[in-house]
Amino acid sequence: MKPAAKTILWGQLCLLVGLALCAIIRPEGLTTNNGISYYGIFHQTVVPYMLGLLGAAYFCSRAADKLPSPLNTALRISALLIVGIVVTPYAVASWVDYLHTAFGSALFSLQLVLSGWVVWKLKLPWWGIVLFAIEFGAGVLSASYLNPTSGFLIQSQAIFQFAFGTLLVLGLQKLTLDKTPSTN
């Protein structure tokens, strides 16, 4: 596996394991329609939440070191936006909630644009288009669940992130512009 793809994979594993631990600790978060960030406001889940997201940000930043522009720029900005999400728990105050939502919206938008660029630039086959379509659909669902009191915000966010991570890992396997040689 190419170094950048492996690094992104580690970040995605951090995110998914952190989220799984949070869901085990507070399963009611799966039905509250508050999204992944629900787990950032409780003392029982704040540590796995922060480790999951900050781990994803760290590995995103590390992957950026291995890639040329514009990929490295997009991944560095993504890492900063993830940190922004972590340091703005939405329940603190309404202005913090607005900032938190802005960070999250910017992150999802950037990830969607980055995915589209990867599919287009690397001329990914059908699976790249399918993953992009899943990501896009989950993004639309996530946006539609931001205001209602009931819905599937956390599920749509998790599907979005899974599709994004999978597309990026598989897409980076095709990338020939890696700054570092493949170890395989």
N, C-alpha and C positions, 0 to 999 in steps of 0.2 A: 504494500500500500504506500502511496506517495506520502511524504512527510506532512504536507499541508492537509491532505484528506484525513490522515490519522489524527492530527491535532484537532481538527473540527469534530471528528468522531468522539474524542475524549471530552470535548466541551458539551456535546449533545448528551453523552452518558452522564455527565455531572448534572445537567439540567433534569434529565428524566429520572435519575435516581433520587435527586433532591425532591422532586415533585412526588414521586412514589412514596417516599418516607413521610412527607407531609400528609398525603392522602391516607396513609395508614394511621398516623397519629390523630388526625382530625378528618375523618371521612365525610363529615357534614359539609366540608368545603366543596365537595363534588356536586352539591345540590343548591348552593347559596347564590349562584350566578354572580359571584364577585371575581371570578377568574383566578389565575395563578397567584395573583397578588394577595388574595385572601389569606394565604399562609404567611405573609410577611407582617401580619399585625398581631399575632398571638405568640406569647412567650414559649409555648410548647413546640411551635413549628418555625420560629424565626431563624434558628440556626440551620436546619436543613434547607430552608428556603434560600437563605443568604449564600450558603455554601454551593447550592445548586446553580443559582444565577451567577454568582461571582466566579465560580469555576468555569461556567460557560463563557463569561466575559474574558477571563484569563486566557483560556485556550483559543478564543476568537482572536485575541490580540497576538498570541504566539503564532497562530496560523498566518496572520497578516505579515509577519516577519519573513515568511517563506514565499510570499507571492508578489507579483508585479502589480502596478496600478492598472486599472482602478480597483482591483480586488482588495489590495491591502488597505486602501483608503476606506472602502466600504466596511471592511471588517473592523478596522480601528474605531470608526464611528459607531458601529454596532456595539462594540465592547463598552464604549462610553455611555451609550444609551441604556444598556443593561445596568450599568452601575447607577445611572440616574434613576432607573426604576426601583432599584434596591434602596436607595437613600431617600426616597420620597414615599413613605407608606401612606396610602390613600386615606386612611382613617384619622390622620393627625388633624387636618384642617381642610376646608374646601379649596383653598388656594394650592395646598400641597396635592390634593386630589387632581386638580386641573393640570398641575405640572407633571404628576405621575402619568396621567392619561396622555399628555402630550409626548412624553418620553416613549410610552408604549406604542402610540400611534405612529410616531416617527420610526421606531424600530421595525414594526411590522411593515410599514411602507418601504423602508430601505431594504428589508429582507426580500420583499416581493419584487422590487426592481432588480436587486442583485440576482435573484433566481431567474427572472426573465432574461437578464443579460447572459447568465451562464448557459441557459438553454439555447439562446440565439447565437452567441459567440462561439460556443463549443459545438454547435450543431448536434445537440444531443438527440438520440433516437426517441422513439415513441414513449419510453418510460420517463424521459425528462419532461415531455409535454404533459403526461399524466400527473406526475408529481407537482408540476407547476399548476395544473388545473385544480388539484386537490388543495394545494396551498392557497390559491386564489379563492376557491369556494369557502374554505375555512376562515379566511380573512374577512370575507363578506359576512359570514355568520357571526364572527367575533364582533364586527362593527355593529351588527344589528342587535346583539345582546348587551351592548354597553349600558343602555338606559332601562330596559325592563327589569322588573323585580324577579322574574323567573325566566329561565332559559338555560342555555348550555354554553356559557362563556368559557369556563375552564376546559371543557371538552374540545370546543372549537379552537381555542388557543393551543392546546396540546397537539391536536391534529396539524395545525398550521406549522408549529415548531418541528414536529416529526417530519413532515413533508419537506420543509425547508432544509433541515439537517441532512436528510437522506439525499435530497437533490444535490446539495453542496458536496457532500462526501463522494457520491458517485461521479458527479461532474468533475470534481478536482482530480479524479483518477485519470480523466481524459486530457487534463491540462498538460501541455508540453512546455509551459513557461515557468515551471517551478524554479525558484532560485537555488534550491538544493537538489542534489541528485537523489533518485529513488534508491532505497536500501534493498529493494527486491528486484 
